[in-house]
């Protein structure tokens, strides 16, 4: 007897807009949480959006 594949694996990902509170700076990147400036004792100068992180 030999080895046979047990099934197929699909590693394709579908791009979707990042949810509010998250961003991705690259087209095919994972969405990451915005930096929480206040929890680190800083002021938020600019809130993040779907493509940019917050600026403290």
Buried (B, 14 or more C-beta within 10 A) or exposed (E): EEEEEEEEEEEEEEEEEBEEEBBBEEEEEEEEEBBEBEEEEEEBEEEBEEEEBBBB
